[in-house]
Amino acid sequence: MTAHHRRESVSNMPLQQRNPVRTSGKHPLDLPPLFRLISLREVGDAFAHARGVAGEAGAGTLVHVGRFDLAEFAVVLEPDEPLRTARLALYAGLVALADALAAHAPPELAITFDWPDGVRIEGGLVGGGRLAWPESANEDETPEWLVFAAMIRTVAMGENDPGLYPLSTALEDEGFGEFGSDRLVESFARHLMTVLDAWQEHGFREVAKGYLPRLRPPPFPPPQAGEGKGGGLRRDIAENGDLLIRRTAEPAIERIALLPALAQPSWLDPTTGGPRR
């Protein structure tokens, strides 16, 4: 997936030439011109629906579920490089998501990542992103499509005690006011175009600059004596998306594989289908 083609996949591709896909006319979002919206009811699954229509609908298709308590959406991309490296699109989507949140957050609110896919605000988990590709795709071949999907908790439903789940939070609880699902999706789409443009112009390292500073210290390997929180660590992202961890004064590089980590999103509760509490 060259950066040039990534930008064309979202913003310059003639989506009107694709086969038509039925969309909902309810509350259309204000998206950049060549994004193509599919709106689902609250019982819908944006991730599953986007995977189902990706081959037909094509790049720039954005599936949105209209929910009060969650911002749930997925966007179709079309890579032009082997699957093993095309998965870097996960990081581009997460950076765009964090940038969209930061643009509407109260001043100095900390927005961070759990590697590889979780999103936290002030240390509380709000959701995250995930990535899909065709099941038949070969690691060394270009996949027909990728789907980046995200889910962010906007309102904490059913819990009156804010201390009941101290490791999670919601946008409403962090002072985002009326910035709900629709506005987040609109902001994400615009920031995604900006991130992909930067990738085109400067390479993936520009995307990494938006991801790595937000990455929380990993639980592995354990800190050495004299190292502060996150101190003595240098993190980088390998060509195939693996996380590389280096420690001060140690020649060894620890490599954490991305592909196994994508099998089960770190932030997703498989029982509820929403972000963990």
C-alpha positions in Angstrom: 0.0 0.0 0.0 2.0 3.0 -1.2 1.1 6.2 0.6 0.1 7.7 -2.8 -2.5 5.0 -3.4 -3.7 5.2 0.2 -4.7 8.8 -0.4 -6.4 8.0 -3.7 -8.2 5.1 -2.0 -10.1 7.5 0.3 -10.3 10.9 -1.3 -9.7 10.7 -5.1 -11.2 7.3 -6.1 -14.2 7.6 -8.4 -16.6 5.9 -6.0 -19.6 6.8 -8.1 -18.5 4.2 -10.6 -18.9 1.4 -8.0 -22.0 -0.7 -7.9 -24.7 1.0 -5.8 -25.1 0.2 -2.1 -28.3 0.9 -0.2 -27.7 3.6 2.4 -29.9 5.1 5.0 -31.1 8.7 4.6 -31.4 9.3 8.3 -29.3 12.1 9.6 -26.6 12.0 6.9 -23.2 13.0 8.3 -21.1 15.9 6.9 -18.2 13.9 5.4 -15.5 14.9 2.9 -17.0 14.6 -0.6 -15.7 11.1 -1.7 -16.5 9.3 1.5 -19.6 7.1 0.9 -21.9 6.7 3.9 -23.8 3.7 4.9 -25.9 4.3 8.1 -27.1 1.3 10.2 -29.6 1.2 13.0 -28.5 0.7 16.6 -28.6 -3.1 16.3 -26.2 -3.0 13.4 -22.5 -4.0 13.4 -20.3 -1.6 11.5 -17.3 -3.8 11.4 -19.1 -6.9 10.1 -21.2 -4.8 7.6 -18.1 -3.1 6.2 -16.3 -6.4 5.7 -19.4 -7.7 4.0 -19.7 -4.9 1.4 -16.0 -3.9 1.1 -15.3 -5.8 -2.2 -18.4 -4.3 -3.8 -18.6 -0.8 -2.3 -14.9 0.0 -2.5 -12.5 2.5 -0.9 -13.9 5.4 1.0 -17.1 3.6 2.1 -17.8 4.5 5.7 -20.3 2.5 7.7 -21.8 4.2 10.8 -24.1 2.8 13.5 -26.4 5.4 15.0 -26.0 4.8 18.8 -26.3 7.1 21.7 -23.8 5.5 24.0 -21.1 4.5 21.4 -19.4 5.9 18.4 -19.2 2.9 16.1 -17.9 3.1 12.5 -15.8 1.4 9.9 -14.1 2.6 6.7 -12.9 0.6 3.7 -9.4 1.1 2.3 -7.8 -0.4 -0.8 -4.0 -1.1 -0.5 -1.5 -1.7 -3.3 1.1 -3.5 -1.3 1.4 -7.0 0.3 -0.8 -7.7 3.3 2.1 -8.1 5.7 3.0 -4.4 5.3 -0.5 -3.1 4.4 -1.5 -3.7 8.1 0.3 -0.5 9.0 -3.0 1.1 8.1 -4.1 0.2 11.7 -1.8 2.8 13.1 -3.0 5.5 10.6 -6.6 4.9 11.6 -5.7 5.1 15.3 -3.8 8.3 14.9 -6.7 9.9 13.0 -9.0 8.7 15.8 -6.8 10.2 18.5 -6.4 13.4 16.5 -10.2 13.7 16.2 -10.6 13.3 19.9 -7.8 15.7 20.8 -9.3 18.4 18.5 -12.5 18.4 20.6 -11.1 17.5 24.1 -10.7 19.9 27.0 -7.2 21.4 27.2 -4.3 19.1 28.2 -6.5 15.9 28.4 -4.3 12.9 28.0 -5.2 10.6 25.0 -3.1 7.5 24.9 -2.9 4.1 23.3 -2.6 0.6 24.6 -0.5 -1.3 22.0 -1.6 -2.0 19.5 -5.3 -0.9 19.4 -6.7 0.4 22.7 -7.6 4.1 23.3 -7.6 5.7 26.7 -8.5 9.1 28.0 -6.8 10.2 31.3 -6.0 6.5 31.8 -9.5 5.3 31.4 -10.3 2.9 28.5 -12.9 4.3 26.1 -12.5 1.9 23.2 -10.1 1.3 20.3 -9.7 0.3 16.7 -9.4 -3.0 14.7 -8.5 -4.1 11.3 -9.8 -6.7 8.9 -8.8 -8.1 5.5 -10.2 -10.9 3.2 -9.8 -14.3 4.8 -8.3 -15.7 1.5 -5.6 -13.0 1.3 -2.0 -14.1 1.2 0.7 -12.4 3.3 2.8 -11.7 0.2 0.0 -10.6 -2.0 -2.0 -7.4 -2.2 -5.4 -7.8 -0.5 -8.5 -6.5 -2.3 -9.5 -4.4 0.7 -8.8 -3.5 4.3 -11.4 -2.4 6.9 -10.4 -0.1 9.8 -13.1 0.0 12.4 -13.4 1.9 15.7 -15.7 2.0 18.7 -15.5 4.8 21.4 -17.7 4.9 24.5 -19.5 8.3 24.5 -21.8 7.8 27.5 -21.5 5.3 30.3 -24.8 3.6 30.4 -26.3 2.0 33.5 -23.6 2.9 36.0 -24.4 5.6 38.5 -21.3 5.2 40.5 -18.3 6.7 38.6 -15.9 4.7 40.8 -17.5 1.4 40.0 -15.2 1.0 36.9 -12.1 3.1 37.6 -10.2 1.7 34.7 -12.7 2.8 32.1 -14.4 6.1 31.1 -16.6 7.8 28.5 -16.4 11.0 26.5 -19.2 12.6 28.5 -17.4 11.9 31.8 -14.2 13.6 30.4 -15.8 16.9 29.5 -16.5 16.5 25.8 -19.9 18.0 26.2 -22.1 17.6 23.1 -19.4 16.0 21.1 -21.1 12.7 20.4 -21.0 9.9 17.8 -21.9 11.9 14.7 -19.4 14.6 15.3 -16.6 12.2 16.1 -17.2 10.3 12.9 -17.1 13.5 10.9 -13.9 14.6 12.6 -12.3 11.2 12.1 -12.9 11.2 8.4 -11.2 14.6 8.0 -8.3 13.6 10.2 -7.9 10.3 8.3 -7.4 12.2 5.1 -4.8 14.4 6.8 -2.9 11.4 8.2 -2.9 9.6 4.8 -1.7 12.8 3.1 1.2 13.0 5.6 1.9 9.3 4.9 2.1 10.0 1.2 4.3 13.0 1.5 6.7 11.8 4.2 6.4 8.0 4.5 5.1 5.9 7.4 7.5 7.5 9.9 5.2 10.5 9.9 2.3 8.3 11.0 4.5 6.7 13.7 5.2 10.2 15.0 1.6 10.5 15.8 1.3 7.1 17.4 4.4 6.4 19.4 4.3 9.5 21.7 0.8 8.4 22.7 1.8 4.8 23.4 1.6 3.9 27.1 4.6 2.1 28.6 4.3 -1.7 27.9 4.1 -4.2 30.7 7.1 -6.0 29.2 10.0 -6.2 29.8 10.1 -5.2 33.5 11.8 -1.9 34.2 15.4 -2.0 35.4 16.6 -0.4 38.6 16.9 3.4 38.3 14.5 3.7 35.4 11.4 5.9 35.8 8.0 5.2 34.4 8.6 4.5 30.8 12.2 5.6 31.2 15.0 3.9 29.3 12.6 2.7 26.6 12.6 3.4 22.9 9.7 2.1 20.9 9.5 1.8 17.1 7.2 0.1 14.6 8.7 -2.4 12.2 7.9 -2.6 8.5 5.2 -5.2 9.1 3.7 -3.4 12.1 5.4 -5.3 14.9 6.3 -3.3 18.0 10.1 -3.0 18.6 11.3 -2.3 22.1 14.8 -1.2 23.0 16.2 -0.5 26.4 19.0 1.9 27.3 22.4 0.2 27.4 21.0 -3.1 26.2 21.8 -4.3 22.6 18.8 -6.7 22.4 15.6 -5.6 20.7 12.3 -7.2 21.8 9.9 -7.7 19.0 6.1 -8.0 19.7 4.2 -9.5 16.8 1.2 -7.5 15.5 -0.7 -10.2 13.7 -1.5 -12.4 16.8 -2.5 -9.2 18.7 -5.1 -8.4 16.1 -6.9 -11.7 16.5 -8.6 -10.4 19.7 -8.8 -6.6 20.2 -7.3 -5.7 23.6 -10.1 -3.3 24.3 -13.1 -5.3 23.2 -15.4 -7.2 25.6 -16.5 -10.3 23.6 -19.5 -10.8 25.9 -21.0 -7.3 25.5 -19.6 -6.5 22.1 -18.5 -3.1 23.4 -15.4 -1.6 25.0 -14.3 -3.3 28.3 -15.3 -1.9 31.6 
